[in-house]
């Protein structure tokens, strides 16, 4: 077979591969996806944020994304990762959040998820997170395992975000350093 005849096949394969890659990126049905879904906006009384934008406690102390309400403690910064309905996801860069509603919270390779209520603290300089479970429906997903709230005997888990070692604690809001934050939300 001559090389001249091969170019048409090669160009056709390249065009098809590129089309599938682009279709996959935008979740097109013809590329095996579910179809493009519009991302919801995160809203507070003062401002609106789109996917990919940063929200800090200097901007607002609370906002909603989908059916979840997210409360930010002082010196907290998050990024909106996914706003598609049913797949809401935020990234906790640093600080403390309290979430009431269905949402995922990413910290490095660790994802916490709760259809109810959960609080996550990220100590970025320590490579640690604290996850405070307010109900038994929450769980933590790491590359090696999934830890369910109903499988532990404590109300809080302190986890290293590099090696995923964790320790269970019973957390009492009263008398803690974060008492003011939780009392403001829970009252």
N, C-alpha and C positions, 0 to 999 in steps of 0.2 A: 504494500500500500504506500502511496506517495504521501509526503508530508503536506503537500498542498491540500489534500482532501481531509486531513486531520484538523485543520484550523477551524472549520465550521463546527465540528463536534466539540472541540475544546472551548470555543467561545460560547456555545450554547450551554455547556455545563457550568461555566463561570457565571453566566447571567442567571441561570436557575438557582445556583448556590447563593448568589448575592440577594436574589429576590426572597428566598427562604429565610436568610439571616435577617433581612429588614423586616419581613413579616413576623418573624419570631420576636424581634425586639419590640414591636408594637402589638404583640399578642393577637395577630390577625387570625381569624377563623381558618382561612385557607392555608395557614402555616401551622395549624395544629393548636392554636390558642383558643381562648374563650371569647375573643373579641375585645376591642378597646373599651375600657371602663373609665368613666370620668372620675378624677380624684376630687374628694370633698375638700372643702376649705376648713381650716381651723379658725375659729372665731372667738373673739372676746368682745366686751362692750366697746373697747377702744379701737380694735384693729382686726385685720383679716390676713391670714398667712396661707401660702400655697406650698405644695410638696417641694421639698428641698430647702425651704427657708428655715432659718434659725429663730427660735423664740427663747428669750431670756427673762428672768424674773424682773429685769429692769423694764421690759415691755408690758408685762401683765403678771398678775398673781394667779389667774385662772383662765382657762379657755376650754372650748368644746371641739371635739373631732368625732364626727359620727354620733354615736349614742354615748360617748364617754366624756366625762368632765375631768380635766387634768389640772391639778393644783401644784404650783411651783413654790418652793421655799426660796429664801434669799440665796443669791449667788448660784442660781441654777440655770443651766443652758441645755436646750434640747434641739433636735432637728426633726422636721417632719419627713418621714421616710415613705410612707404609703398612706394614701387617703381613700383607696377604693373601698366601697361599702363591704363590710365583713372582713376586710384585711387591714384595718387601721393599724399603723405601726409608727412609733416614734423612737428616736435614738437619744438616750440620756448621755450627754457629753460630760456633765458634772452636776452635782447637787442632789436635791431630794425632790421627788414627785410623789404625789398621792393621786391615784386614779380610781375613779368610780365609773365603771362601765367597761365594755368589751374593747380591749386594746392590747397590743403587744409593745413591750419596751425592750429595746436592744441596747446592750452595753458590750462592746467588742464582739466576742463570739457567743455571748450568753443572751438568751431571749427569755424574758419573763412574760407570762401571759395570764390574764385573768378575765373571765366574763363577769366578775363581780367587782371586788375592791382589793387593791394592793398598793403598797408603797415601796419604792425602790430608792436607795441612796447609792450614789456612785462616788467613791473616793478616788478620783482619777490619779492622784499622786501616789496612792497606795496599791493600785490595781485591784481594788476590792469593791464589792457591792454588798449592801444589806438589803434583804428582801423581807418585808414585813407582811405576813399573810393575815388578812382580815376575814377570810372565809376559806373553806376547804376546796374550792374549785380552781384555785390558782396553781400554776406550775412553772418550773424553770427548765429551760431546754439548753443543754450544752452540746458540744460535738460528741461527747462520750456517753451521756446519759440524760434522762429526764427525771426530775425530782418533783413529785406531787406533794402539795400541801397536806393532803390527808394521809400521807405515808410517813410524816415526821411527827415527833412528839413535842414540838415547840411552835412558837408563833413567829419566829424569825430565823433566817439563815444568813450567815456571813460567809461569802464565797470569794475566793481569789479568782480573778478573771483571766489569769494566765494558765494555771494548772487545774482549776475547777475544784480544788479542795474546799470543803465547806464544814462549818460548825453550826450546830443548832443552839438557839438561845430562846428563853422566854423573855419577851419584851414587855415592859410596863411603860405606858405613856407618861403616867404621873411620875414626876421626878427625873425624867430623862432630859437631855440637852435639847431635844426637839419638842418638848411639851407644848410650847407656845404655838408652834406650827400646827400640830395635830388638834389642839383645843380650838383653834380658830376655825378649822375645817369641820370638826365633829360637833360643834355647838350649834 
